[in-house]
Amino acid sequence: MAVNDPLHGFCRDCLTLQRGGSRRCSACGSPRVVRHAELYGLTIAHVDCDAFYAAVEKRDRPELRDKPVIIGGGKRGVVSTACYIARIRGVRSAMPMFKALEACPDAVVLKPDMEKYARVGHEVREMMRALTPLVEPISIDEAFMDLSGTERLHGVPPAIALGRFASRMEKDIGITASIGLSYCKFLAKIASDFEKPRGFSVIGRSEAPGFLAAQPVTLIWGVGKAFAATLERDGIRMIGQLLRMERADLMRSYGSMGDRLYHLARGIDDRAVDPGQDTKSVSAETTFNTDLAALDDLVPILRKLSERVSARLKKAELAGRTVTLKLKSRDFRIRTRNRQLADPTRLADRIFQTGLELLRRETDGTEYRLIGIGVSDFMDLDRADPPDLIDVNARKRALAEGAIDALRGKFGSAAIETGYTFRGDRLKDRNHDDSDS
C-alpha cells in the first residue's frame, strides 16, 4: 500500500481500496471516495457525531426520518440541536425556540433525553477506544483520537481504520459522524467541519500553510467576537497577515494569545491527545415556560437539580469544593454566583443548601427564565463530606440521603420525594428543557 500517493484511497461506502484517479468507487460506483497525497501518513483525528441528539431520536423513531426535528424546550426554551433538515431552514443551536419555530413551523420538537444520549455517547466512546487508547473526549458527541502506531494492530493505516469505524458506527449504533484527519489537533478539528454530515476530510502538512493563509483569523481557537474586533482594529483580518508578523511583536501586542496566533497560523500545534482529560464540572439546569421570581417557586426546582447533580457525582465517584449557581433573567442576562466549601461534597443536601444561600441573595424581584446548579474543583473522594461538628443535623441528613439513594436505586428516581421537590410538582408544566453537562 503506497504512502503519499494521491492516486490511492478508499471508498467510504464499501471500504474498497482505490487505485487510479476515478472520482467514483471502482467496486460500487459511490462518489464517496477519499483520496489525498498524505492520506496514509496522518494519524490525528477529530470525530464529531452529526446532529447527535436529533440523530439518536430519529434512530429510535423512524417515522421522524424525513421530518425536521428540533431538540429543546417549549416556546420559552432554546434549541439544543437540530437535524440537518431543520438547519437547512435556518434553525441553529442556541436559537430561541420561538425563532426556530418561525423559521421551521412544521418542526417536531422533542425534549432532551440526556440519559439516553449519554448511553449512546458511551457506546461511541467504547468503539473509539477499540481503535486506540489515545481518545480525548471533548463533549458527549465528539473526541480527538491519536492512531499513531496502530497500523500493525489493525492491519491498515489509520485513515482506513477510521473509515471502518464510521461505517460500523452507522450500522451498529445507527448514527453518523464526520471525521477530520490531519497531523495535529487544530487542523483535525477544522477538517471535521468541512463536509457534514457523514464527512471525511483531510488536511495534510504540505497544504496547511496555503490553506490557513486564506482563512479569517476567527478560524483560530480563542479568537471570538471580542478578540476578532480587537484584531480588526489593528488591521488584522486574515491568517495570512499573521504569517508576516514576528512572534515577539504578536506577544507584545496580545500576550499569550499572541503566541497562539503565531503558532496556529503556521499550523504548529504540539498538543498531544490526552486520554486522561478529566471532567471539569458536573451541572444541571432548566429553562421555564413562565418567568419565575419568587423564592418559593425557585426552591423546589433548585432542589431537584441538586439531586440530579449529586446522582451524577456519586455515579462518577467525584466530589467537588466549588458550588456554582447560574441564573438567566428574562432579558437573557446571566448571573453566576459560587461558593467554595471547606471540604469537597457530592451530597445533594449540601449542594442544595449552598445553592440556596446564593439564591436568596438573588431573589430581588428579578424574573428568571433559567436556573442551574453545578459542582467543580474536584478533589480526592476520601476527603468528601466529613462529619460537621457545627451542624449536628448534617449527619442525619446525610444518612437520610443515603437511604433515599438506596430506595431510588431499587425502585426508580420517582420512588421517593423530599418535601422540597414534592411541593414543586405543581410547577412541572412550567419547567422544561433540563440539561446536564
KANORLIN-V453234 format. One record per residue. N is the residue number from 1. RES is the residue in one letter. SS is DSSP state (H for helix, E for strand, L for the rest). Layout:
# KANORLIN-V453234
N|RES|SS / N|RES|SS
This chain:
# KANORLIN-V453234
1|M|L / 2|A|L / 3|V|L / 4|N|L / 5|D|L / 6|P|L / 7|L|L / 8|H|L / 9|G|E / 10|F|E / 11|C|E / 12|R|L / 13|D|L / 14|C|L / 15|L|L / 16|T|L / 17|L|E / 18|Q|E / 19|R|L / 20|G|L / 21|G|L / 22|S|L / 23|R|L / 24|R|L / 25|C|L / 26|S|L / 27|A|L / 28|C|L / 29|G|L / 30|S|L / 31|P|L / 32|R|L / 33|V|E / 34|V|E / 35|R|E / 36|H|L / 37|A|L / 38|E|L / 39|L|H / 40|Y|H / 41|G|H / 42|L|L / 43|T|L / 44|I|E / 45|A|E / 46|H|E / 47|V|E / 48|D|E / 49|C|E / 50|D|L / 51|A|L / 52|F|H / 53|Y|H / 54|A|H / 55|A|H / 56|V|H / 57|E|H / 58|K|H / 59|R|H / 60|D|H / 61|R|L / 62|P|H / 63|E|H / 64|L|H / 65|R|L / 66|D|L / 67|K|L / 68|P|L / 69|V|E / 70|I|E / 71|I|E / 72|G|E / 73|G|L / 74|G|L / 75|K|L / 76|R|L / 77|G|L / 78|V|E / 79|V|E / 80|S|E / 81|T|E / 82|A|E / 83|C|L / 84|Y|H / 85|I|H / 86|A|H / 87|R|H / 88|I|H / 89|R|L / 90|G|L / 91|V|L / 92|R|L / 93|S|L / 94|A|L / 95|M|L / 96|P|E / 97|M|H / 98|F|H / 99|K|H / 100|A|H / 101|L|H / 102|E|H / 103|A|H / 104|C|L / 105|P|L / 106|D|L / 107|A|L / 108|V|E / 109|V|E / 110|L|E / 111|K|L / 112|P|L / 113|D|L / 114|M|H / 115|E|H / 116|K|H / 117|Y|H / 118|A|H / 119|R|H / 120|V|H / 121|G|H / 122|H|H / 123|E|H / 124|V|H / 125|R|H / 126|E|H / 127|M|H / 128|M|H / 129|R|H / 130|A|H / 131|L|H / 132|T|L / 133|P|L / 134|L|L / 135|V|E / 136|E|E / 137|P|E / 138|I|E / 139|S|E / 140|I|L / 141|D|L / 142|E|E / 143|A|E / 144|F|E / 145|M|E / 146|D|E / 147|L|L / 148|S|L / 149|G|L / 150|T|L / 151|E|H / 152|R|H / 153|L|H / 154|H|H / 155|G|L / 156|V|L / 157|P|L / 158|P|H / 159|A|H / 160|I|H / 161|A|H / 162|L|H / 163|G|H / 164|R|H / 165|F|H / 166|A|H / 167|S|H / 168|R|H / 169|M|H / 170|E|H / 171|K|H / 172|D|H / 173|I|L / 174|G|L / 175|I|L / 176|T|L / 177|A|E / 178|S|E / 179|I|E / 180|G|E / 181|L|E / 182|S|E / 183|Y|L / 184|C|L / 185|K|H / 186|F|H / 187|L|H / 188|A|H / 189|K|H / 190|I|H / 191|A|H / 192|S|H / 193|D|L / 194|F|L / 195|E|L / 196|K|L / 197|P|L / 198|R|L / 199|G|L / 200|F|E / 201|S|E / 202|V|E / 203|I|L / 204|G|L / 205|R|H / 206|S|H / 207|E|H / 208|A|H / 209|P|H / 210|G|H / 211|F|H / 212|L|H / 213|A|H / 214|A|L / 215|Q|L / 216|P|E / 217|V|H / 218|T|H / 219|L|H / 220|I|L / 221|W|L / 222|G|L / 223|V|L / 224|G|L / 225|K|H / 226|A|H / 227|F|H / 228|A|H / 229|A|H / 230|T|H / 231|L|H / 232|E|H / 233|R|H / 234|D|L / 235|G|L / 236|I|L / 237|R|L / 238|M|E / 239|I|H / 240|G|H / 241|Q|H / 242|L|H / 243|L|L / 244|R|L / 245|M|L / 246|E|L / 247|R|H / 248|A|H / 249|D|H / 250|L|H / 251|M|H / 252|R|H / 253|S|H / 254|Y|H / 255|G|L / 256|S|H / 257|M|H / 258|G|H / 259|D|H / 260|R|H / 261|L|H / 262|Y|H / 263|H|H / 264|L|H / 265|A|H / 266|R|L / 267|G|L / 268|I|L / 269|D|L / 270|D|L / 271|R|L / 272|A|L / 273|V|L / 274|D|L / 275|P|L / 276|G|L / 277|Q|L / 278|D|L / 279|T|L / 280|K|L / 281|S|E / 282|V|E / 283|S|E / 284|A|E / 285|E|E / 286|T|E / 287|T|E / 288|F|E / 289|N|E / 290|T|E / 291|D|E / 292|L|E / 293|A|L / 294|A|L / 295|L|H / 296|D|H / 297|D|H / 298|L|H / 299|V|H / 300|P|H / 301|I|H / 302|L|H / 303|R|H / 304|K|H / 305|L|H / 306|S|H / 307|E|H / 308|R|H / 309|V|H / 310|S|H / 311|A|H / 312|R|H / 313|L|H / 314|K|H / 315|K|H / 316|A|H / 317|E|L / 318|L|L / 319|A|L / 320|G|E / 321|R|E / 322|T|E / 323|V|E / 324|T|E / 325|L|E / 326|K|E / 327|L|E / 328|K|E / 329|S|E / 330|R|L / 331|D|L / 332|F|L / 333|R|L / 334|I|E / 335|R|E / 336|T|E / 337|R|E / 338|N|E / 339|R|E / 340|Q|E / 341|L|E / 342|A|E / 343|D|E / 344|P|E / 345|T|E / 346|R|L / 347|L|L / 348|A|H / 349|D|H / 350|R|H / 351|I|H / 352|F|H / 353|Q|H / 354|T|H / 355|G|H / 356|L|H / 357|E|H / 358|L|H / 359|L|H / 360|R|H / 361|R|L / 362|E|L / 363|T|L / 364|D|L / 365|G|L / 366|T|L / 367|E|L / 368|Y|E / 369|R|E / 370|L|E / 371|I|E / 372|G|E / 373|I|E / 374|G|E / 375|V|E / 376|S|E / 377|D|E / 378|F|E / 379|M|L / 380|D|L / 381|L|H / 382|D|H / 383|R|H / 384|A|L / 385|D|L / 386|P|L / 387|P|L / 388|D|L / 389|L|L / 390|I|L / 391|D|L / 392|V|L / 393|N|L / 394|A|H / 395|R|H / 396|K|H / 397|R|H / 398|A|H / 399|L|H / 400|A|H / 401|E|H / 402|G|H / 403|A|H / 404|I|H / 405|D|H / 406|A|H / 407|L|H / 408|R|H / 409|G|H / 410|K|H / 411|F|H / 412|G|L / 413|S|L / 414|A|L / 415|A|L / 416|I|L / 417|E|L / 418|T|L / 419|G|H / 420|Y|H / 421|T|H / 422|F|H / 423|R|L / 424|G|L / 425|D|H / 426|R|H / 427|L|H / 428|K|H / 429|D|H / 430|R|H / 431|N|E / 432|H|E / 433|D|E / 434|D|E / 435|S|E / 436|D|E / 437|S|L
